[in-house]
Amino acid sequence: MPVSPRRKPPDRETKISLLLDALVYSLRYQSDVGVGFPHSTQVEFEFLSEISKEAVKSGAKRLTIYDTNGSSDPFAVSDLIKQLTKSLDVALFFHGHNDLGLATANSLAAVYAGADGLDVTVNGLGDRAGNCSLEQAVLALHLKGFNTGVMLEDLRRLSETVEKESGVEVSKLAPVVGEYIFSHKSPSHLDNPGLFEAFDPKIVDSYRKRSE
């Protein structure tokens, strides 16, 4: 059977040119346009920095840095965001995947390093192992003094609604919204369970349970 010749991937200049063409086209119809960079944590920093600067120069109002395959870690994410904020005067967002269970940790590292916003999903729903969990991110940020504007007392009900509508069950061990989050069974915890909790149950409109 006939076989078409394999196309070479576009070179660096072509990639930048294609991005800028799409950006300029989008700006004809909408003034508030952002640009996202998949695999940001896997590419050479020099290329990411160059294409980011070109995007901002051409009118991008925000940039989203992706850990597309979830392989990065909080230290690397923090260093990456810090480097970008030094040379870019634009809002930076971070998009984390949870393939290694680090989506929330990576997202928090991004914020602490200067990121302006995060891509999150309720119950961490998303491709493969999912994305950064809304409930985990906003609760952790709240405890560090950040105001996300999210009503924390509604997190459990929101989680339950999304669980029902999506058909994807939430683990009983899930942080923040799991059934067992305030359940104490170890004898050494029962006299003063609050010492063993990361936050007061009242924050998320919940209550403490003592298991016999």
N, C-alpha and C positions, 0 to 999 in steps of 0.2 A: 504494500500500500504506500501511497506517497507520504513523505514525511517533510513537514515544513522545517526550514532551518531555525535553530534555536536563537531567539532574540537575545542580544546582550542587554544586561540591565543598564539603565541610564547612568551616565557618569555624574559626578558631583555637581557640575555646572548645570546640567540638564535638570537635575532634581530641584535645584534652587529656582531655575527658570520656570518650571512647571508649577511650583508652589506659588510663586509671585504672580503668574498669569491667573491662577485660580483666585488668589486674594484680590487682585485688582478687579476682576470680573465681579466678585461678590460685593465689593465696596460700591459698585455702581447702583446696587439695590438696597444696601443696608450699611449704615455708617458704623455700627457696632459689630465688628467682625473679629473673631479670634482664630487662632491657628493652633492645631495640636500636632505633636510630633511622636508618633508611635516608635517604640523601641529606643526612646531617649536614653535609657540607662544602659543600652548595649552598644551605642555608636560612639565614635571618637568624639571627645568633647570639642575639639576644634571645629568639626563640621557642625555639631549642634549649635555652638556659639555663633558661627558664621550665618547659618540659615535663620537663626533666631533674630539676629541683628538686621538681616535683610527684610524679614517679615515685619519687624517693628518699623523700619524705615519706610516700608511700603504701606503702612497704615493699620497693621494688626493692633487691636486694643488689648489683647491678652494672649498669653501662650499657655498651652497645657503640656506638661511634661509627663510622658507615659512610661510606666514600668510594665510594658505590654505582656511579657511572659512571666511576670512575678518573680524574677530571679534576683532582684537587687536586695539590699539590706539597709537598715536605717542609717548606718554610718556613710555608706556610699550615696544615698539619697540626700542626706544632709550636706555633704560636700558638694554635690552637684548643684543643689539649689543655691547654696552660698556663692558658688562661682558665678552662676547666672545672674544673681541679683547684683553682683558687683558691676556688671557691664550693661545691664538692661534696665531701662526705666519704663517698665510695663508690668501689669498685673500677671503674676505667675500662678498657675493652678497645677495640682498634681493628681494623677490618675493611677491608682495602684491596683494590682491584681494579687490574688491570695494563694498562688500555687505553692508557696512555701510557708503559708500561714503568717505572712508578714505585712499584709496589705494595710492593716490599721497602724502597726508600728511604723511603717514607711511613710504613711500619710502624716502621722504626728511629727515625725522627724522633718518632713517637708515644711510643715507649718512653723515649727520651732526654728527652722533655718531661714524663714522669711517668706514662704509661699503665702499667697493671699487667699487661696481657696482650694477646695478639694472636690473631686468627683467621688460621690458615695452612693450606696444603694441600701434600701431597707433590708435587713437580715443578710446583707452582704451578697445578695443575688447577683449573678453575672456569669460570664463565660467560664467554663472549666470549674475551678475552685471558687470562683466568685470575685467580687471586688471589695473595697474597703466598706465596712459596715457603718451605716449612718449612726446607729445607736451607740456603737463602741466609740466612734470618733467624737461625737458631740459630748458624750458623758466624760470622756477623758479630757477633752478641751475645757469643759466646764470646771473640772476639778483643778485645772491649771490657771483658771481665771479668765478664760476666753468666753466672750458672749457670741454664741452662734445664732441666736434668735430662734432656736428650736425649743419647743415646749417639752421639757424633759418628762413631765408627768404624763404625757401622752405617748411616750415611746413604746411601752408595752402593748397598748391597744393598737397602735400603728403596726407593730410587729405581728400581732395576732391577725390583723386584717389582711396584711400582705401574705402571711402564711396560708390563710384560708383561700384567698383569691389565686395565689400562684400554685397551690398544691405542693409546695416544697416545705417539708416540716422543719421547724426550728429545733435544734438539739436542746435537750433539757439542761445540758451543761453550757449552753451559749452564754457568753458574758452579757451582762446588763439585763437581758430579757428572758433568759432561760429559766425554766421552772425551778431548778435547784440553786439559783444564784444566792438566795438567802436561806438555804436549808442547812441546818447544822446537825451533825451526828456525832462528831468526835467528842468524847467526854470532856476533854480539856478545853473545848470551845463553849460549852453550854453555860457556864457561870457568867461569862462576859462575851457574848458572841460579837458584839460591836467591834471588839479588838481585831477580829479576823475578817472584817468586811472592808472593801475598798471605798465604799460610800454608804451613806444612810439610805435605807430602803425607801424612806418617804420621798426622796428626790424623784424617784420614778413611780410614785404612787403604788408602792408595794409594801410588803410586810415580811417580818422574820418568821421562819418556821423552825421548830425544834423537832428533829426526828428521834424517835425512841429506838 
